[in-house]
Amino acid sequence: MSEIYETLLTCMQQKLIFITQFSNLTKQMEVRSRQEDIDLGDLLQRRQNLLERIGKCDELISKTLQDSGSPQLRGIVSGLSLPEGSGDKDRRLFELACEYYRLLEESVAGNQKVQELIQKSYNEAKEALKTLSADRKHTKMFR
């Protein structure tokens, strides 16, 4: 059982590192999307790479939980429940899971804001183009 805990702790620590980096990239995207000329550079690809790494951790966690056969451990790792009288390793797993899901929620909210800002910028550019096009047609009529 010790090997199971070590695997789960390592994976959860890695997930927390990756979601922290993901959250930081999302914040950078939000800042950049507030600029007049939006340039997200390689931020989207870097975030995608982190999501893939998180996915690999999730696969290993899922396999490890299946091997453990412990529904209690599944609840701990999902951040849903920490049974009374849990040991230090259970508490540490639960804390990592809770922090992971907190950062995930923060990232989702930040991502929503980025999408809204980009949509707003797109709509403004579309309207400007429409106005410019109408001005050109008007100018051509009087030549």
Long-range contacts (C-beta under 8 A, 24 or more apart in sequence): 1-68, 4-64, 4-67, 4-68, 4-73, 5-89, 5-93, 7-60, 7-64, 8-61, 8-64, 8-65, 8-73, 8-77, 8-93, 9-89, 9-92, 9-93, 9-96, 11-57, 11-60, 11-61, 11-64, 12-57, 12-61, 12-77, 12-93, 12-96, 12-97, 12-100, 13-96, 14-53, 14-57, 15-54, 15-57, 15-58, 15-61, 15-96, 15-100, 16-96, 16-99, 16-100, 16-103, 18-50, 18-53, 18-54, 18-57, 19-50, 19-54, 19-100, 19-103, 19-104, 19-107, 20-103, 21-50, 22-47, 22-50, 22-51, 22-54, 22-103, 22-107, 23-103, 23-106, 23-107, 23-110, 25-50, 26-107, 26-110, 26-111, 26-114, 27-110, 29-110, 29-111, 29-114, 30-110, 30-113, 30-114, 30-117, 33-114, 33-117, 33-118, 33-121, 34-117, 38-117, 38-118, 38-121
